Amino acid sequence: MHRRAYLAALGSSGLVGLAGCTALGDVGSSLFGGEEEEYDIGMTRNAFVPETYEATVGETVVWKNTSSALHTVTAYDDGIPEDAEYFASGGYDSETEAREAWSEGRGGFDTRETFEHTFEVPGRYGYVCLPHERTGMAGMVVVTE
């Protein structure tokens, strides 16, 4: 009798543990057969996935907040090619403007929201999530001809 109670308890605790795993996954996909939205770069609690993304000139890259945290996509002013257009979620024209907006409680996008940018100049584009910069949430888009 004790063995059955032990096995039942063990099975229940295993399911509870697995339930937590799904909460950390991609909220853009459904566990029950729903449609998955298309995006190139997802966001976990503290990371861009993938951290480095390869694109070609003229390609539009889509970021999607696939976590429950508020995120930004903010290019480093000195981390993009000289002739490239600056990009930041919220439509800011510079890193300074994006940082000021974040510090004033503006900017960022919520779960399941997306941000996109079309890359017209080849090179390396470094960017960061402002609220998670201290935890190392940074990414790179490498654009080739």
TIVO-2410 file (N, C-alpha, C; in nm, 3 decimals):
# residues 145
REC num residu      c1      c2      c3 atome chaine
REC   1      M   0.082  -0.119   0.000     N      A
REC   1      M   0.000   0.000   0.000    CA      A
REC   1      M   0.087   0.126   0.000     C      A
REC   2      H   0.194   0.127   0.080     N      A
REC   2      H   0.281   0.244   0.085    CA      A
REC   2      H   0.347   0.269  -0.050     C      A
REC   3      R   0.377   0.161  -0.122     N      A
REC   3      R   0.443   0.175  -0.251    CA      A
REC   3      R   0.354   0.249  -0.349     C      A
REC   4      R   0.226   0.220  -0.353     N      A
REC   4      R   0.133   0.288  -0.444    CA      A
REC   4      R   0.121   0.436  -0.409     C      A
REC   5      A   0.114   0.470  -0.283     N      A
REC   5      A   0.107   0.610  -0.242    CA      A
REC   5      A   0.234   0.684  -0.282     C      A
REC   6      Y   0.348   0.618  -0.266     N      A
REC   6      Y   0.476   0.678  -0.303    CA      A
REC   6      Y   0.481   0.704  -0.454     C      A
REC   7      L   0.441   0.605  -0.534     N      A
REC   7      L   0.443   0.620  -0.679    CA      A
REC   7      L   0.345   0.728  -0.726     C      A
REC   8      A   0.230   0.736  -0.663     N      A
REC   8      A   0.132   0.839  -0.699    CA      A
REC   8      A   0.186   0.978  -0.669     C      A
REC   9      A   0.250   0.992  -0.554     N      A
REC   9      A   0.308   1.120  -0.517    CA      A
REC   9      A   0.422   1.157  -0.611     C      A
REC  10      L   0.505   1.061  -0.645     N      A
REC  10      L   0.617   1.084  -0.735    CA      A
REC  10      L   0.568   1.128  -0.872     C      A
REC  11      G   0.465   1.062  -0.922     N      A
REC  11      G   0.409   1.099  -1.053    CA      A
REC  11      G   0.350   1.239  -1.052     C      A
REC  12      S   0.280   1.276  -0.947     N      A
REC  12      S   0.222   1.410  -0.937    CA      A
REC  12      S   0.328   1.518  -0.931     C      A
REC  13      S   0.433   1.495  -0.854     N      A
REC  13      S   0.539   1.596  -0.844    CA      A
REC  13      S   0.612   1.610  -0.976     C      A
REC  14      G   0.626   1.503  -1.052     N      A
REC  14      G   0.689   1.510  -1.184    CA      A
REC  14      G   0.610   1.595  -1.280     C      A
REC  15      L   0.478   1.582  -1.278     N      A
REC  15      L   0.393   1.663  -1.364    CA      A
REC  15      L   0.399   1.809  -1.326     C      A
REC  16      V   0.402   1.839  -1.198     N      A
REC  16      V   0.412   1.978  -1.153    CA      A
REC  16      V   0.543   2.038  -1.203     C      A
REC  17      G   0.652   1.962  -1.193     N      A
REC  17      G   0.781   2.009  -1.240    CA      A
REC  17      G   0.781   2.037  -1.389     C      A
REC  18      L   0.719   1.949  -1.467     N      A
REC  18      L   0.712   1.969  -1.611    CA      A
REC  18      L   0.623   2.087  -1.647     C      A
REC  19      A   0.521   2.112  -1.571     N      A
REC  19      A   0.433   2.226  -1.598    CA      A
REC  19      A   0.512   2.355  -1.592     C      A
REC  20      G   0.606   2.366  -1.502     N      A
REC  20      G   0.689   2.485  -1.494    CA      A
REC  20      G   0.776   2.502  -1.616     C      A
REC  21      C   0.817   2.393  -1.680     N      A
REC  21      C   0.901   2.401  -1.799    CA      A
REC  21      C   0.826   2.466  -1.915     C      A
REC  22      T   0.699   2.437  -1.930     N      A
REC  22      T   0.625   2.495  -2.041    CA      A
REC  22      T   0.606   2.644  -2.023     C      A
REC  23      A   0.603   2.691  -1.901     N      A
REC  23      A   0.585   2.834  -1.877    CA      A
REC  23      A   0.708   2.912  -1.919     C      A
REC  24      L   0.823   2.847  -1.925     N      A
REC  24      L   0.946   2.916  -1.964    CA      A
REC  24      L   0.970   2.909  -2.113     C      A
REC  25      G   0.889   2.835  -2.185     N      A
REC  25      G   0.910   2.816  -2.327    CA      A
REC  25      G   0.858   2.932  -2.409     C      A
REC  26      D   0.838   2.907  -2.535     N      A
REC  26      D   0.793   3.006  -2.631    CA      A
REC  26      D   0.642   3.022  -2.619     C      A
REC  27      V   0.598   3.137  -2.573     N      A
REC  27      V   0.453   3.159  -2.560    CA      A
REC  27      V   0.389   3.182  -2.696     C      A
REC  28      G   0.470   3.195  -2.800     N      A
REC  28      G   0.417   3.213  -2.934    CA      A
REC  28      G   0.368   3.084  -2.996     C      A
REC  29      S   0.406   2.972  -2.941     N      A
REC  29      S   0.359   2.846  -2.996    CA      A
REC  29      S   0.262   2.783  -2.897     C      A
REC  30      S   0.170   2.711  -2.950     N      A
REC  30      S   0.068   2.649  -2.866    CA      A
REC  30      S   0.103   2.505  -2.836     C      A
REC  31      L   0.078   2.463  -2.715     N      A
REC  31      L   0.101   2.324  -2.678    CA      A
REC  31      L  -0.009   2.234  -2.731     C      A
REC  32      F  -0.119   2.293  -2.774     N      A
REC  32      F  -0.236   2.214  -2.813    CA      A
REC  32      F  -0.270   2.229  -2.961     C      A
REC  33      G  -0.170   2.251  -3.045     N      A
REC  33      G  -0.193   2.248  -3.188    CA      A
REC  33      G  -0.231   2.381  -3.250     C      A
REC  34      G  -0.221   2.491  -3.178     N      A
REC  34      G  -0.252   2.621  -3.236    CA      A
REC  34      G  -0.144   2.664  -3.333     C      A
REC  35      E  -0.166   2.775  -3.402     N      A
REC  35      E  -0.068   2.822  -3.498    CA      A
REC  35      E   0.047   2.894  -3.428     C      A
REC  36      E   0.164   2.879  -3.485     N      A
REC  36      E   0.282   2.945  -3.433    CA      A
REC  36      E   0.312   3.065  -3.521     C      A
REC  37      E   0.331   3.182  -3.459     N      A
REC  37      E   0.364   3.301  -3.536    CA      A
REC  37      E   0.508   3.296  -3.580     C      A
REC  38      E   0.539   3.360  -3.692     N      A
REC  38      E   0.673   3.359  -3.746    CA      A
REC  38      E   0.754   3.475  -3.689     C      A
REC  39      Y   0.877   3.446  -3.654     N      A
REC  39      Y   0.972   3.547  -3.610    CA      A
REC  39      Y   1.111   3.489  -3.625     C      A
REC  40      D   1.211   3.577  -3.623     N      A
REC  40      D   1.349   3.533  -3.641    CA      A
REC  40      D   1.423   3.522  -3.509     C      A
REC  41      I   1.397   3.615  -3.418     N      A
REC  41      I   1.466   3.618  -3.290    CA      A
REC  41      I   1.363   3.624  -3.178     C      A
REC  42      G   1.369   3.528  -3.088     N      A
REC  42      G   1.281   3.525  -2.973    CA      A
REC  42      G   1.352   3.581  -2.850     C      A
REC  43      M   1.277   3.595  -2.743     N      A
REC  43      M   1.332   3.650  -2.619    CA      A
REC  43      M   1.289   3.565  -2.501     C      A
REC  44      T   1.386   3.511  -2.430     N      A
REC  44      T   1.357   3.443  -2.305    CA      A
REC  44      T   1.364   3.550  -2.196     C      A
REC  45      R   1.359   3.509  -2.074     N      A
REC  45      R   1.363   3.606  -1.963    CA      A
REC  45      R   1.487   3.695  -1.969     C      A
REC  46      N   1.603   3.638  -2.006     N      A
REC  46      N   1.728   3.715  -2.006    CA      A
REC  46      N   1.817   3.691  -2.126     C      A
REC  47      A   1.760   3.652  -2.241     N      A
REC  47      A   1.844   3.625  -2.357    CA      A
REC  47      A   1.765   3.640  -2.486     C      A
REC  48      F   1.837   3.680  -2.590     N      A
REC  48      F   1.784   3.674  -2.726    CA      A
REC  48      F   1.818   3.536  -2.781     C      A
REC  49      V   1.723   3.474  -2.852     N      A
REC  49      V   1.744   3.341  -2.907    CA      A
REC  49      V   1.709   3.343  -3.055     C      A
REC  50      P   1.808   3.329  -3.144     N      A
REC  50      P   1.949   3.310  -3.116    CA      A
REC  50      P   2.016   3.442  -3.078     C      A
REC  51      E   2.130   3.431  -3.013     N      A
REC  51      E   2.205   3.550  -2.971    CA      A
REC  51      E   2.265   3.621  -3.093     C      A
REC  52      T   2.309   3.543  -3.193     N      A
REC  52      T   2.360   3.599  -3.318    CA      A
REC  52      T   2.273   3.547  -3.431     C      A
REC  53      Y   2.227   3.640  -3.515     N      A
REC  53      Y   2.140   3.604  -3.627    CA      A
REC  53      Y   2.205   3.654  -3.755     C      A
REC  54      E   2.207   3.571  -3.859     N      A
REC  54      E   2.264   3.609  -3.987    CA      A
REC  54      E   2.153   3.646  -4.083     C      A
REC  55      A   2.167   3.763  -4.146     N      A
REC  55      A   2.068   3.814  -4.240    CA      A
REC  55      A   2.141   3.861  -4.366     C      A
REC  56      T   2.064   3.888  -4.470     N      A
REC  56      T   2.120   3.944  -4.593    CA      A
REC  56      T   2.067   4.085  -4.612     C      A
REC  57      V   2.139   4.164  -4.692     N      A
REC  57      V   2.098   4.301  -4.720    CA      A
REC  57      V   1.955   4.301  -4.775     C      A
REC  58      G   1.870   4.386  -4.720     N      A
REC  58      G   1.731   4.396  -4.762    CA      A
REC  58      G   1.636   4.308  -4.683     C      A
REC  59      E   1.689   4.223  -4.597     N      A
REC  59      E   1.606   4.133  -4.519    CA      A
REC  59      E   1.545   4.205  -4.398     C      A
REC  60      T   1.419   4.177  -4.372     N      A
REC  60      T   1.352   4.227  -4.253    CA      A
REC  60      T   1.361   4.121  -4.144     C      A
REC  61      V   1.416   4.161  -4.030     N      A
REC  61      V   1.431   4.071  -3.917    CA      A
REC  61      V   1.320   4.103  -3.817     C      A
REC  62      V   1.256   3.999  -3.766     N      A
REC  62      V   1.146   4.014  -3.671    CA      A
REC  62      V   1.188   3.956  -3.535     C      A
REC  63      W   1.179   4.039  -3.432     N      A
REC  63      W   1.199   3.996  -3.294    CA      A
REC  63      W   1.061   3.977  -3.233     C      A
REC  64      K   1.047   3.876  -3.149     N      A
REC  64      K   0.921   3.853  -3.079    CA      A
REC  64      K   0.948   3.830  -2.931     C      A
REC  65      N   0.872   3.898  -2.847     N      A
REC  65      N   0.883   3.877  -2.704    CA      A
REC  65      N   0.813   3.746  -2.673     C      A
REC  66      T   0.892   3.642  -2.651     N      A
REC  66      T   0.839   3.509  -2.625    CA      A
REC  66      T   0.846   3.475  -2.476     C      A
REC  67      S   0.860   3.577  -2.394     N      A
REC  67      S   0.863   3.556  -2.249    CA      A
REC  67      S   0.755   3.640  -2.184     C      A
REC  68      S   0.746   3.633  -2.053     N      A
REC  68      S   0.647   3.712  -1.981    CA      A
REC  68      S   0.704   3.844  -1.932     C      A
REC  69      A   0.830   3.872  -1.961     N      A
REC  69      A   0.895   3.997  -1.916    CA      A
REC  69      A   0.882   4.105  -2.023     C      A
REC  70      L   0.890   4.229  -1.982     N      A
REC  70      L   0.893   4.343  -2.073    CA      A
REC  70      L   1.034   4.354  -2.130     C      A
REC  71      H   1.048   4.373  -2.262     N      A
REC  71      H   1.178   4.379  -2.328    CA      A
REC  71      H   1.188   4.498  -2.422     C      A
REC  72      T   1.312   4.531  -2.460     N      A
REC  72      T   1.338   4.627  -2.567    CA      A
REC  72      T   1.437   4.565  -2.664     C      A
REC  73      V   1.441   4.619  -2.783     N      A
REC  73      V   1.547   4.593  -2.880    CA      A
REC  73      V   1.607   4.729  -2.907     C      A
REC  74      T   1.730   4.752  -2.861     N      A
REC  74      T   1.792   4.884  -2.868    CA      A
REC  74      T   1.933   4.870  -2.925     C      A
REC  75      A   1.954   4.924  -3.044     N      A
REC  75      A   2.087   4.918  -3.106    CA      A
REC  75      A   2.183   5.006  -3.028     C      A
REC  76      Y   2.308   4.962  -3.022     N      A
REC  76      Y   2.414   5.047  -2.967    CA      A
REC  76      Y   2.452   5.146  -3.076     C      A
REC  77      D   2.458   5.276  -3.041     N      A
REC  77      D   2.497   5.377  -3.140    CA      A
REC  77      D   2.629   5.343  -3.207     C      A
REC  78      D   2.726   5.298  -3.127     N      A
REC  78      D   2.858   5.267  -3.183    CA      A
REC  78      D   2.871   5.120  -3.219     C      A
REC  79      G   2.760   5.048  -3.223     N      A
REC  79      G   2.762   4.905  -3.253    CA      A
REC  79      G   2.700   4.870  -3.387     C      A
REC  80      I   2.677   4.972  -3.471     N      A
REC  80      I   2.619   4.946  -3.603    CA      A
REC  80      I   2.709   5.013  -3.708     C      A
REC  81      P   2.702   4.967  -3.833     N      A
REC  81      P   2.784   5.028  -3.938    CA      A
REC  81      P   2.757   5.178  -3.950     C      A
REC  82      E   2.858   5.250  -3.989     N      A
REC  82      E   2.851   5.397  -3.996    CA      A
REC  82      E   2.735   5.448  -4.081     C      A
REC  83      D   2.707   5.387  -4.195     N      A
REC  83      D   2.603   5.434  -4.286    CA      A
REC  83      D   2.466   5.372  -4.259     C      A
REC  84      A   2.456   5.290  -4.155     N      A
REC  84      A   2.331   5.217  -4.129    CA      A
REC  84      A   2.229   5.303  -4.055     C      A
REC  85      E   2.103   5.270  -4.078     N      A
REC  85      E   1.992   5.335  -4.008    CA      A
REC  85      E   1.984   5.281  -3.866     C      A
REC  86      Y   1.970   5.371  -3.769     N      A
REC  86      Y   1.957   5.331  -3.629    CA      A
REC  86      Y   1.823   5.260  -3.609     C      A
REC  87      F   1.818   5.163  -3.516     N      A
REC  87      F   1.692   5.095  -3.488    CA      A
REC  87      F   1.676   5.073  -3.338     C      A
REC  88      A   1.552   5.086  -3.294     N      A
REC  88      A   1.516   5.058  -3.155    CA      A
REC  88      A   1.365   5.040  -3.149     C      A
REC  89      S   1.321   4.942  -3.071     N      A
REC  89      S   1.177   4.926  -3.050    CA      A
REC  89      S   1.128   5.055  -2.985     C      A
REC  90      G   1.013   5.100  -3.025     N      A
REC  90      G   0.962   5.227  -2.978    CA      A
REC  90      G   0.988   5.339  -3.078     C      A
REC  91      G   1.069   5.310  -3.182     N      A
REC  91      G   1.093   5.408  -3.287    CA      A
REC  91      G   1.190   5.519  -3.252     C      A
REC  92      Y   1.277   5.499  -3.155     N      A
REC  92      Y   1.370   5.603  -3.114    CA      A
REC  92      Y   1.481   5.620  -3.216     C      A
REC  93      D   1.536   5.741  -3.224     N      A
REC  93      D   1.637   5.774  -3.324    CA      A
REC  93      D   1.780   5.758  -3.275     C      A
REC  94      S   1.798   5.729  -3.147     N      A
REC  94      S   1.933   5.711  -3.094    CA      A
REC  94      S   1.927   5.627  -2.967     C      A
REC  95      E   2.042   5.575  -2.930     N      A
REC  95      E   2.051   5.497  -2.807    CA      A
REC  95      E   2.018   5.584  -2.686     C      A
REC  96      T   2.066   5.708  -2.688     N      A
REC  96      T   2.040   5.800  -2.577    CA      A
REC  96      T   1.890   5.823  -2.560     C      A
REC  97      E   1.822   5.847  -2.670     N      A
REC  97      E   1.677   5.870  -2.666    CA      A
REC  97      E   1.603   5.747  -2.612     C      A
REC  98      A   1.646   5.628  -2.656     N      A
REC  98      A   1.582   5.505  -2.610    CA      A
REC  98      A   1.607   5.483  -2.461     C      A
REC  99      R   1.729   5.510  -2.416     N      A
REC  99      R   1.761   5.494  -2.273    CA      A
REC  99      R   1.683   5.593  -2.187     C      A
REC 100      E   1.671   5.716  -2.233     N      A
REC 100      E   1.594   5.817  -2.159    CA      A
REC 100      E   1.448   5.774  -2.148     C      A
REC 101      A   1.393   5.727  -2.258     N      A
REC 101      A   1.252   5.683  -2.258    CA      A
REC 101      A   1.234   5.568  -2.160     C      A
REC 102      W   1.326   5.470  -2.161     N      A
REC 102      W   1.314   5.357  -2.070    CA      A
REC 102      W   1.321   5.403  -1.925     C      A
REC 103      S   1.413   5.496  -1.895     N      A
REC 103      S   1.426   5.544  -1.757    CA      A
REC 103      S   1.304   5.622  -1.712     C      A
REC 104      E   1.227   5.675  -1.806     N      A
REC 104      E   1.104   5.747  -1.775    CA      A
REC 104      E   0.980   5.657  -1.779     C      A
REC 105      G   1.003   5.527  -1.793     N      A
REC 105      G   0.891   5.433  -1.791    CA      A
REC 105      G   0.822   5.416  -1.924     C      A
REC 106      R   0.886   5.460  -2.032     N      A
REC 106      R   0.829   5.442  -2.166    CA      A
REC 106      R   0.915   5.343  -2.244     C      A
REC 107      G   0.859   5.284  -2.344     N      A
REC 107      G   0.934   5.192  -2.428    CA      A
REC 107      G   0.912   5.049  -2.386     C      A
REC 108      G   0.969   4.961  -2.462     N      A
REC 108      G   0.955   4.819  -2.435    CA      A
REC 108      G   0.831   4.762  -2.500     C      A
REC 109      F   0.831   4.632  -2.512     N      A
REC 109      F   0.711   4.566  -2.563    CA      A
REC 109      F   0.685   4.440  -2.484     C      A
REC 110      D   0.559   4.406  -2.477     N      A
REC 110      D   0.510   4.302  -2.388    CA      A
REC 110      D   0.505   4.166  -2.458     C      A
REC 111      T   0.464   4.067  -2.385     N      A
REC 111      T   0.453   3.930  -2.432    CA      A
REC 111      T   0.376   3.924  -2.564     C      A
REC 112      R   0.433   3.848  -2.657     N      A
REC 112      R   0.376   3.821  -2.790    CA      A
REC 112      R   0.383   3.938  -2.886     C      A
REC 113      E   0.430   4.053  -2.843     N      A
REC 113      E   0.445   4.166  -2.935    CA      A
REC 113      E   0.574   4.148  -3.014     C      A
REC 114      T   0.578   4.211  -3.130     N      A
REC 114      T   0.694   4.199  -3.217    CA      A
REC 114      T   0.751   4.336  -3.252     C      A
REC 115      F   0.874   4.334  -3.297     N      A
REC 115      F   0.944   4.450  -3.350    CA      A
REC 115      F   1.020   4.402  -3.473     C      A
REC 116      E   1.023   4.485  -3.576     N      A
REC 116      E   1.096   4.444  -3.696    CA      A
REC 116      E   1.179   4.560  -3.750     C      A
REC 117      H   1.286   4.522  -3.817     N      A
REC 117      H   1.375   4.621  -3.880    CA      A
REC 117      H   1.433   4.560  -4.007     C      A
REC 118      T   1.440   4.641  -4.113     N      A
REC 118      T   1.498   4.598  -4.240    CA      A
REC 118      T   1.641   4.649  -4.247     C      A
REC 119      F   1.734   4.560  -4.272     N      A
REC 119      F   1.876   4.593  -4.276    CA      A
REC 119      F   1.919   4.618  -4.420     C      A
REC 120      E   1.967   4.739  -4.447     N      A
REC 120      E   2.004   4.779  -4.583    CA      A
REC 120      E   2.155   4.789  -4.605     C      A
REC 121      V   2.233   4.784  -4.497     N      A
REC 121      V   2.378   4.801  -4.506    CA      A
REC 121      V   2.444   4.677  -4.445     C      A
REC 122      P   2.540   4.615  -4.518     N      A
REC 122      P   2.608   4.500  -4.460    CA      A
REC 122      P   2.693   4.540  -4.339     C      A
REC 123      G   2.711   4.444  -4.249     N      A
REC 123      G   2.795   4.469  -4.131    CA      A
REC 123      G   2.739   4.401  -4.009     C      A
REC 124      R   2.799   4.437  -3.895     N      A
REC 124      R   2.759   4.379  -3.766    CA      A
REC 124      R   2.677   4.483  -3.689     C      A
REC 125      Y   2.565   4.438  -3.633     N      A
REC 125      Y   2.474   4.525  -3.560    CA      A
REC 125      Y   2.458   4.472  -3.417     C      A
REC 126      G   2.515   4.541  -3.321     N      A
REC 126      G   2.501   4.502  -3.182    CA      A
REC 126      G   2.382   4.572  -3.118     C      A
REC 127      Y   2.307   4.498  -3.038     N      A
REC 127      Y   2.189   4.555  -2.973    CA      A
REC 127      Y   2.171   4.493  -2.835     C      A
REC 128      V   2.080   4.552  -2.758     N      A
REC 128      V   2.062   4.511  -2.619    CA      A
REC 128      V   1.916   4.526  -2.579     C      A
REC 129      C   1.879   4.453  -2.475     N      A
REC 129      C   1.750   4.475  -2.408    CA      A
REC 129      C   1.782   4.561  -2.286     C      A
REC 130      L   1.732   4.683  -2.284     N      A
REC 130      L   1.768   4.777  -2.177    CA      A
REC 130      L   1.737   4.726  -2.036     C      A
REC 131      P   1.618   4.674  -2.009     N      A
REC 131      P   1.592   4.630  -1.871    CA      A
REC 131      P   1.674   4.508  -1.828     C      A
REC 132      H   1.731   4.435  -1.923     N      A
REC 132      H   1.806   4.315  -1.890    CA      A
REC 132      H   1.952   4.323  -1.935     C      A
REC 133      E   1.999   4.443  -1.958     N      A
REC 133      E   2.138   4.462  -2.001    CA      A
REC 133      E   2.237   4.412  -1.897     C      A
REC 134      R   2.209   4.436  -1.771     N      A
REC 134      R   2.300   4.394  -1.664    CA      A
REC 134      R   2.313   4.243  -1.653     C      A
REC 135      T   2.214   4.172  -1.701     N      A
REC 135      T   2.221   4.025  -1.696    CA      A
REC 135      T   2.278   3.968  -1.827     C      A
REC 136      G   2.323   4.057  -1.915     N      A
REC 136      G   2.389   4.013  -2.038    CA      A
REC 136      G   2.298   3.989  -2.156     C      A
REC 137      M   2.177   4.045  -2.154     N      A
REC 137      M   2.084   4.023  -2.266    CA      A
REC 137      M   2.122   4.117  -2.381     C      A
REC 138      A   2.209   4.067  -2.465     N      A
REC 138      A   2.255   4.142  -2.582    CA      A
REC 138      A   2.256   4.047  -2.700     C      A
REC 139      G   2.248   4.104  -2.819     N      A
REC 139      G   2.248   4.022  -2.940    CA      A
REC 139      G   2.325   4.088  -3.052     C      A
REC 140      M   2.336   4.014  -3.162     N      A
REC 140      M   2.408   4.063  -3.279    CA      A
REC 140      M   2.336   4.014  -3.404     C      A
REC 141      V   2.319   4.105  -3.500     N      A
REC 141      V   2.273   4.067  -3.633    CA      A
REC 141      V   2.390   4.091  -3.726     C      A
REC 142      V   2.427   3.989  -3.801     N      A
REC 142      V   2.536   3.999  -3.898    CA      A
REC 142      V   2.471   3.999  -4.036     C      A
REC 143      V   2.488   4.111  -4.108     N      A
REC 143      V   2.424   4.128  -4.238    CA      A
REC 143      V   2.529   4.117  -4.348     C      A
REC 144      T   2.502   4.029  -4.444     N      A
REC 144      T   2.592   4.008  -4.556    CA      A
REC 144      T   2.522   4.043  -4.687     C      A
REC 145      E   2.601   4.059  -4.791     N      A
REC 145      E   2.548   4.093  -4.925    CA      A
REC 145      E   2.463   3.981  -4.977     C      A
***
